[in-house]
Amino acid sequence: MGLNSSLQIGRTALTASQVAIQVTGNNFANASTPGYSRQIIGLTPNLDARQGPYFLGRGVGIQGITRQVDSALQARLWSGLSQESFASTVSQMLSGVESTLNELTDNDLSSEFARFFDAWSQLANSPDQDGRRSIVIQQGRTLAASMRSLRNDLGEQRRQLDNQLQSTVQAVDNLLTQIADINTEIVNAEGGSSTANGLRDQRDELIGQLSQLIDVSTVEQPNGTLDVLVGSTPVVLAGVSRGVELQRRTVDGDLRVSVNLKSDNTQLDVASGAIGALLEQRTDTIDTTIERLDQIASQLIFQVNRIHSTGYPKSAFTTLTGTQRAPSADASRAFNDPANETFAGLPFRAVNGGFLVTVTNSVTGASETTRIDVDLDGLDATGAPGFADDSSVAAIAAAIDALDNISASVNADGTLSIDSDTGYNFALGEDSSGVLAVLGVNSYFTGSDAADIGVRQTLIDNAGLLAAGQTVAGQPSDNGAALAILGLRDQTNDALGGRSITGSWLDAAQDVGTRSAAAANRADATRLVRESLDAQRAAVSGVSIDEESINLLNYQRQYQGAARFISVVDEMTQTLLSLVS
């Protein structure tokens, strides 16, 4: 081996040192860059050359420049980001709903329920005082307004959530496109040989951002591309993004949303990330709370109206008009006929039973009481299943109209009207069917749920029409209706799972509060897990300034030694040439 071989050894040492210093400098420059993975140069001795009986070295070669990445740890970190984002979003949503309910204050719905029933209690104690009637009506209006306002606020939260879902899904779609583009760039840059470390770091950073929005898993292909999956469904294949979009559809009157692939409309099973949390909270928290509120409001309307419809005010009735409208076709169909859209769409139902109509001569006081049967057994005259012989609005009107000294009819708007003849008045009582409450006859509340609950306008206009009295066990009681309505405060209700109206709402509010506290704890726990994984990744992939400083000194010394070696070889060459010349 001659001087020329020695020069080549020095050259390889200079080149390797120079590249190593450049790699170290790049690590220094990106020490604080998010997502950057420390790079390490791999040096390896060149193959020896035979010189007589000996093998002499031929310098140093660069084996490659690699990222310090633990793939398993990276996958755990992406999962940790997804879980943290999910828990944080759930906590924020539950906290927002809890704030909207505003329970444990003087302005919450529970307090309004208490004031409403307290007003009926005061009326029961003094049924002859007009002022008490006005208070009951005012408290009913306040309660109804509170329920409508709360329903509207929850609906607005749902609309905001849907808008957030829309923007988040669009962000996911953009990230998937970027990941697919970088996949293509990596394949073109690497060409099956070295690795494009910078591009791979960018891709990992994008997947980290993606993981915060939606739970993903990845599969690396031999050519360097990374396929991305949500559940078992691929969303990025090599350099192609299949795209995602938010789809809305109406099912049984409810707006449903889902995340679907643009390419073939496959619905994605999103379990984590911000999108997973938004989808879950839309259904499990906001929709459930709205449904619970509507259910409680419906039962409040129906149960109060059921009592009030058979109560009597200070002055006897000479005319009554229901509040429930039904198109002419539905007015002629049985209440329980599935084709009767008006009554099939109500959250409460009339059942098989009947009610009493008492017609009284206003002068003599003579009265006659008749039971109006309400047939809703779902059987026809032969006993076969059918609705042909079951009661309808028109049938109820005809049955009342057939009585002496009273008339009834179905108005053009589909409401039921009852009028006594001149010199007579009437009263309604003992309605075991609930049909009077369904028709809104002598009702207290109007509407069917929390979206439209209100107090009947005729009561607002004339507080004297409020029914405080009721026939109890065949005897008139001036405070019978008031006491019965007051009893609803603690009365169990099968439609509410055996809870009372107030108890059911208290359960709903407490459930949100309990889940909010648990979600806050889970958010803290997932944050700690993610921080631990971040620390582990930093230990593996992060840049240590101290370590890089030591590397820089080593490579600098190596460069200086190689330069000095070449200088010595050059002097030897010059000496040899001078001898020859």
C-alpha positions in Angstrom: 0.0 0.0 0.0 1.5 3.3 -1.0 1.1 7.0 -0.3 -1.8 7.2 -2.6 -3.8 4.7 -0.5 -2.8 6.7 2.6 -4.3 9.9 1.0 -7.5 8.0 0.3 -7.7 6.9 4.0 -7.3 10.6 5.0 -10.0 11.6 2.5 -12.5 9.2 3.9 -11.8 10.3 7.4 -12.3 14.0 6.4 -15.5 13.2 4.6 -16.9 11.1 7.4 -16.0 13.7 10.0 -17.5 16.5 7.9 -20.8 14.6 7.5 -20.8 13.7 11.2 -20.3 17.3 12.2 -23.2 18.3 9.8 -25.5 15.7 11.4 -24.6 17.0 14.9 -25.2 20.6 13.8 -28.6 19.6 12.4 -29.4 18.0 15.8 -28.4 21.2 17.6 -30.5 23.3 15.2 -33.6 21.2 15.8 -33.2 20.6 19.5 -36.5 22.4 20.2 -38.3 21.5 17.0 -41.6 19.7 17.8 -41.7 16.2 16.3 -38.0 16.2 15.4 -36.2 12.9 16.0 -32.5 12.9 16.8 -30.3 11.6 13.9 -27.3 9.4 14.3 -24.6 8.8 11.7 -23.4 5.3 11.3 -19.7 4.9 10.7 -18.1 1.6 9.5 -14.6 0.7 8.5 -14.0 0.1 4.8 -13.0 -3.4 3.7 -9.3 -4.2 4.2 -6.9 -4.5 1.3 -4.3 -7.3 1.1 -0.7 -6.1 1.2 1.6 -9.1 1.1 0.8 -11.3 4.1 -1.1 -8.5 5.7 -4.6 -6.9 5.5 -4.4 -3.1 5.7 -7.3 -0.8 6.4 -8.7 1.5 3.8 -10.3 4.2 5.9 -13.9 4.8 7.1 -17.3 4.7 5.4 -20.7 6.2 6.2 -23.2 3.4 6.8 -26.2 5.7 7.0 -28.0 8.4 8.9 -30.8 7.1 11.0 -33.6 8.5 13.2 -33.7 7.4 16.8 -37.3 6.2 16.9 -39.0 3.5 18.9 -41.9 2.4 16.7 -43.8 0.7 19.6 -43.4 3.8 21.8 -44.4 6.1 19.0 -47.6 4.0 18.5 -48.3 4.2 22.2 -47.8 8.0 22.2 -50.3 8.4 19.3 -52.8 6.3 21.2 -52.1 8.4 24.3 -52.7 11.6 22.4 -56.0 10.2 21.1 -57.1 9.2 24.6 -56.1 12.5 26.1 -58.0 14.5 23.5 -61.0 12.2 23.9 -61.1 12.7 27.7 -60.4 16.4 27.5 -63.2 17.0 25.0 -65.7 14.8 27.0 -64.8 16.8 30.2 -65.4 20.1 28.3 -68.7 19.0 26.9 -70.0 17.7 30.2 -68.9 20.8 32.0 -70.7 22.9 29.4 -74.0 21.0 29.9 -73.6 21.1 33.7 -73.2 24.9 33.4 -76.3 25.1 31.2 -78.4 23.1 33.8 -77.1 25.5 36.5 -78.3 23.2 39.2 -77.8 23.9 43.0 -78.6 27.6 42.4 -81.8 29.6 43.0 -82.4 29.8 39.3 -82.3 26.2 38.4 -85.1 24.0 37.1 -85.4 22.2 40.4 -86.1 25.5 42.2 -88.8 26.3 39.6 -90.4 22.9 40.2 -90.4 23.6 43.9 -92.0 27.1 43.5 -94.6 25.7 41.1 -95.8 23.0 43.5 -95.6 25.4 46.4 -98.0 27.7 44.6 -100.5 24.8 44.3 -100.0 24.1 48.0 -100.9 27.7 48.9 -103.9 27.5 46.6 -105.0 24.3 48.3 -104.9 26.1 51.6 -106.9 29.1 50.3 -108.9 28.0 47.2 -111.2 30.9 47.5 -108.5 33.6 47.0 -108.1 34.9 43.5 -104.6 36.0 44.3 -103.5 32.5 44.9 -104.9 31.5 41.4 -102.9 34.2 39.8 -99.7 33.1 41.5 -100.3 29.5 40.3 -100.7 30.7 36.7 -97.6 32.9 37.0 -95.5 30.1 38.4 -96.7 27.8 35.7 -95.7 30.3 33.1 -92.3 30.8 34.7 -91.7 27.0 34.9 -92.7 26.6 31.3 -90.5 29.4 30.2 -87.5 27.9 32.1 -88.1 24.5 30.4 -88.3 26.1 27.0 -85.2 28.2 27.6 -83.2 25.2 28.9 -84.4 23.1 25.9 -83.3 25.9 23.6 -79.9 26.2 25.3 -79.3 22.5 25.0 -80.3 22.6 21.4 -77.9 25.4 20.7 -75.1 23.4 22.3 -76.0 20.5 20.0 -75.8 22.9 17.0 -72.4 24.2 18.1 -71.2 20.6 18.6 -72.4 19.8 15.1 -70.5 22.8 13.7 -67.4 21.7 15.7 -67.7 18.2 14.3 -67.9 19.6 10.8 -64.8 21.6 11.1 -62.9 18.8 12.9 -63.8 16.3 10.2 -62.6 18.7 7.6 -59.3 19.1 9.5 -59.0 15.3 9.5 -59.6 15.2 5.7 -56.9 17.8 5.2 -54.4 15.9 7.4 -55.1 12.6 5.5 -54.4 14.4 2.2 -51.1 15.7 3.6 -50.0 12.3 4.9 -50.8 10.7 1.5 -48.7 13.4 -0.3 -45.7 12.9 2.1 -46.0 9.1 1.5 -45.5 9.9 -2.2 -42.6 12.2 -1.5 -40.9 9.7 0.7 -41.0 7.0 -2.0 -39.6 9.4 -4.6 -36.9 10.7 -2.3 -35.7 7.4 -0.8 -35.7 5.4 -4.0 -35.4 2.2 -2.0 -32.0 3.1 -0.5 -31.5 5.6 2.3 -34.3 7.1 4.5 -35.7 10.7 4.1 -35.5 11.5 7.8 -37.0 15.0 7.6 -40.0 13.8 5.6 -40.6 10.9 8.0 -40.5 13.3 10.9 -43.1 15.5 9.2 -45.3 12.5 8.6 -45.0 11.4 12.2 -45.9 14.9 13.3 -49.0 14.9 11.1 -50.1 11.5 12.4 -49.7 12.9 15.9 -52.0 15.8 15.0 -54.4 13.3 13.4 -54.4 11.1 16.5 -55.7 14.0 18.6 -58.8 14.2 16.3 -59.5 10.6 15.5 -58.1 7.2 16.7 -55.8 5.7 14.1 -53.4 2.9 13.6 -50.6 2.6 11.0 -49.0 -0.1 8.9 -45.6 0.6 7.3 -45.0 -0.9 3.9 -41.6 -2.0 2.5 -41.3 1.0 0.2 -41.5 3.4 3.2 -45.2 4.4 2.9 -47.4 4.4 5.9 -51.0 3.1 5.6 -53.4 4.7 8.0 -56.5 3.0 9.4 -59.5 4.0 11.6 -60.5 0.8 13.3 -60.1 -1.8 10.5 -60.9 0.6 7.7 -58.0 2.1 5.8 -58.3 5.8 5.2 -54.8 6.3 3.6 -53.3 3.7 1.2 -49.8 4.6 0.1 -50.1 7.9 -1.7 -53.9 8.0 -1.9 -56.3 9.5 0.7 -59.8 8.0 0.7 -61.1 11.1 2.3 -63.6 11.6 5.1 -66.8 13.7 5.5 -69.5 14.3 8.0 -72.9 13.0 6.9 -76.3 14.1 8.4 -79.5 12.1 8.1 -82.9 12.3 9.7 -84.2 9.1 11.4 -87.6 9.2 13.0 -87.5 13.0 13.2 -84.0 13.0 14.9 -80.9 14.3 13.2 -78.1 11.7 13.2 -74.5 12.4 12.2 -71.7 10.0 11.3 -68.2 10.1 9.8 -68.0 8.4 6.4 -65.4 7.7 3.7 -65.8 9.9 0.7 -64.7 7.1 -1.6 -67.4 4.5 -0.9 -69.5 6.0 1.9 -68.3 3.5 4.5 -69.2 4.6 8.0 -66.2 4.8 10.3 -66.2 3.3 13.8 -64.7 6.3 15.6 -63.9 5.4 19.2 -61.5 8.0 20.4 -59.9 11.4 19.7 -61.9 14.7 19.7 -64.3 13.4 17.0 -65.0 10.2 19.0 -65.8 12.4 22.1 -68.0 14.7 20.1 -70.0 11.9 18.6 -70.4 10.2 22.0 -71.4 13.3 23.9 -73.9 14.4 21.2 -75.7 11.1 21.8 -75.0 10.2 25.4 -75.1 13.6 27.0 -76.8 16.3 25.0 -79.4 14.2 23.2 -80.0 12.1 26.4 -80.5 15.3 28.5 -82.8 16.8 25.9 -84.8 13.5 25.7 -85.0 13.4 29.5 -86.1 17.0 29.7 -88.8 16.4 27.0 -90.0 13.3 28.8 -90.3 15.1 32.1 -92.1 18.0 30.5 -94.4 15.7 28.7 -95.4 13.9 31.9 -95.8 17.2 33.7 -98.1 18.4 30.9 -100.1 15.2 30.8 -100.4 14.5 34.5 -101.3 18.1 35.5 -103.8 18.3 32.6 -105.3 15.0 33.5 -106.2 16.3 37.0 -107.1 19.8 35.8 -109.3 18.6 33.0 -111.7 17.0 35.6 -111.4 19.9 38.1 -113.8 22.8 38.4 -113.2 26.5 38.7 -115.1 29.1 40.9 -117.8 29.4 38.2 -119.4 26.4 36.4 -118.5 25.7 32.8 -120.9 26.7 30.0 -118.3 26.3 27.2 -115.0 24.6 26.7 -112.7 24.2 23.7 -109.7 21.8 23.6 -106.3 22.9 22.5 -105.2 19.8 20.5 -105.8 20.2 16.8 -106.3 17.3 14.5 -106.8 17.3 10.7 -110.3 16.1 9.6 -108.9 12.7 8.6 -107.2 12.1 12.0 -110.3 13.4 13.8 -112.2 10.5 12.3 -109.6 7.9 13.0 -109.3 6.1 16.3 -106.8 7.6 18.8 -104.8 4.4 18.9 -104.8 3.8 15.1 -101.1 3.9 14.0 -102.3 5.8 10.9 -103.5 8.7 13.1 -100.3 10.8 12.9 -101.7 13.5 15.2 -102.0 11.3 18.2 -99.4 8.7 17.3 -96.8 11.6 17.5 -97.7 12.6 21.0 -95.6 11.5 23.9 -98.7 10.6 25.9 -101.7 8.4 25.0 -105.3 8.0 25.8 -106.2 4.5 27.0 -109.3 2.3 27.3 -111.7 3.8 30.0 -114.1 6.7 30.2 -115.1 10.0 31.9 -118.2 11.5 33.4 -120.2 14.5 32.1 -122.5 16.2 34.6 -125.1 18.6 33.2 -126.8 20.9 35.8 -129.8 23.2 35.6 -128.5 26.5 36.6 -131.8 27.6 38.2 -133.1 24.4 39.9 -129.7 22.8 40.6 -131.0 19.5 39.2 -128.2 17.5 37.6 -127.7 14.4 35.5 -124.4 12.5 35.3 -123.5 10.3 32.3 -120.4 8.2 31.6 -118.8 8.5 28.2 -117.0 5.3 27.4 -113.7 5.5 25.6 -113.1 2.3 23.6 -109.4 1.9 22.9 -108.9 -1.8 23.2 -107.7 -2.3 19.7 -110.5 -4.8 18.9 -113.4 -4.6 16.6 -117.0 -5.8 17.4 -116.1 -9.4 16.5 -113.2 -9.4 18.9 -110.6 -9.4 16.1 -107.7 -6.9 16.1 -108.7 -3.6 14.5 -109.5 0.0 15.2 -112.8 0.4 13.3 -114.9 0.4 16.5 -112.4 2.3 18.7 -113.0 5.9 19.8 -112.0 9.0 17.8 -112.3 12.7 18.4 -115.5 12.7 16.2 -116.9 9.7 18.2 -116.3 11.5 21.6 -118.0 14.6 20.2 -121.0 12.6 19.0 -121.3 10.8 22.4 -121.4 14.1 24.3 -123.6 15.7 21.7 -126.2 12.9 22.2 -126.7 14.0 25.9 -129.5 16.3 26.8 -129.0 20.1 27.3 -125.4 20.0 26.0 -123.7 19.9 22.6 -120.3 19.0 21.2 -118.6 19.2 17.9 -115.2 19.1 16.1 -114.2 22.6 15.0 -112.7 23.4 11.6 -109.2 23.3 13.1 -109.8 19.9 14.6 -110.3 20.9 18.2 -113.2 19.6 20.4 -115.8 22.1 21.5 -118.4 21.5 24.3 -121.3 23.9 25.0 -124.2 23.7 27.4 -127.6 24.9 26.5 -128.9 28.2 27.8 -129.7 27.8 31.5 -127.4 24.9 32.0 -123.8 24.3 32.9 -121.6 21.2 33.0 -118.7 19.6 34.7 -116.3 16.8 33.7 -114.9 14.2 36.1 -113.3 10.8 36.8 -111.5 10.5 33.5 -109.8 7.1 33.6 -108.9 7.2 29.9 -106.9 10.5 29.9 -108.6 11.4 26.7 -109.6 14.9 28.0 -106.0 15.7 28.8 -104.9 14.4 25.4 -107.5 16.7 23.7 -106.5 19.6 25.9 -110.0 20.1 27.3 -110.0 22.3 30.4 -106.2 21.9 30.4 -103.7 23.8 32.4 -100.6 23.3 30.1 -100.4 23.5 26.4 -97.8 21.7 24.2 -96.3 18.3 24.3 -92.7 18.6 25.5 -90.1 21.1 26.7 -89.9 22.8 23.3 -93.5 24.1 23.3 -94.8 23.8 26.9 -96.9 26.8 28.0 -99.9 27.7 30.1 -103.3 27.8 28.4 -104.0 31.4 27.2 -107.6 31.4 28.5 -106.3 30.9 32.1 -103.8 33.7 31.6 -106.6 35.9 30.5 -109.0 34.8 33.3 -107.5 33.3 36.4 -111.0 32.4 37.6 -111.0 29.5 35.2 -108.2 27.8 37.0 -109.6 24.5 38.4 -108.8 24.2 42.1 -111.8 22.0 43.0 -112.6 18.4 42.1 -115.1 15.7 42.9 -113.3 13.3 45.3 -115.0 10.0 46.2 -118.3 11.4 44.9 -118.1 14.5 47.0 -117.2 18.0 45.7 -114.0 19.4 47.2 -113.0 23.0 46.6 -109.3 22.1 46.8 -109.4 18.6 45.4 -107.6 19.3 42.1 -105.0 21.6 43.8 -104.1 18.8 46.3 -104.0 16.2 43.6 -101.6 18.4 41.5 -99.5 19.1 44.5 -99.3 15.3 45.0 -97.5 15.0 41.7 -94.4 16.5 43.3 -93.6 13.1 45.0 -95.9 10.7 43.1 -94.1 7.9 41.3 -94.5 7.8 37.5 -94.1 4.6 35.5 -93.2 6.6 32.4 -90.3 8.1 34.3 -88.9 4.8 35.6 -90.8 4.9 38.8 -89.5 8.3 39.8 -91.6 11.4 40.5 -91.4 14.4 38.1 -89.1 16.4 40.4 -87.1 13.3 41.3 -86.6 12.3 37.7 -85.1 15.7 36.9 -83.0 15.7 40.0 -81.6 12.3 38.9 -80.8 13.7 35.4 -79.0 16.7 36.8 -77.0 14.7 39.3 -76.1 12.2 36.6 -74.6 15.0 34.5 -72.8 16.4 37.5 -71.3 13.0 38.5 -70.2 12.2 35.0 -68.6 15.7 34.7 -66.6 15.1 37.8 -65.5 11.7 36.6 -64.6 13.1 33.2 -62.4 15.8 34.8 -60.5 13.1 36.7 -60.1 11.0 33.6 -58.8 14.0 31.6 -56.2 14.6 34.3 -55.2 10.9 34.3 -54.9 10.7 30.5 -52.8 13.9 30.5 -50.4 12.4 33.0 -50.1 9.2 30.8 -49.4 11.3 27.7 -46.8 13.4 29.5 -45.1 10.2 30.6 -45.1 8.9 27.1 -43.7 12.3 25.8 -40.9 12.0 28.4 -40.1 8.5 27.2 -40.0 9.6 23.6 -37.8 12.5 24.5 -35.4 10.1 26.2 -35.2 8.0 23.0 -35.7 10.6 20.2 -35.0 13.9 21.8 -31.8 15.9 21.3 -29.4 16.1 24.3 -27.3 19.2 24.0 -24.7 17.7 26.3 -24.4 14.5 24.3 -24.3 16.4 21.0 -21.6 18.7 22.4 -19.4 15.7 23.2 -20.0 14.2 19.8 -19.1 17.5 18.2 -15.7 17.6 20.1 -15.0 14.0 19.0 -15.8 14.6 15.3 -13.8 17.9 15.4 -10.8 16.0 16.8 -11.3 13.3 14.1 -11.4 16.0 11.4 -8.3 17.7 12.7 -6.5 14.3 13.0 -7.5 13.4 9.4 -6.3 16.8 8.2 -3.0 16.4 10.0 -2.6 12.9 8.6 -3.1 14.2 5.0 -0.6 16.9 5.6 2.0 14.4 6.7 1.3 12.2 3.7 1.6 15.3 1.5 5.0 16.1 3.0 6.2 12.6 2.5 5.0 12.8 -1.1 6.9 16.0 -1.7 10.1 14.5 -0.2 9.7 11.5 -2.4 9.2 13.6 -5.5 12.3 15.8 -4.6 14.4 12.6 -4.4 13.2 11.4 -7.8 13.9 14.8 -9.4 
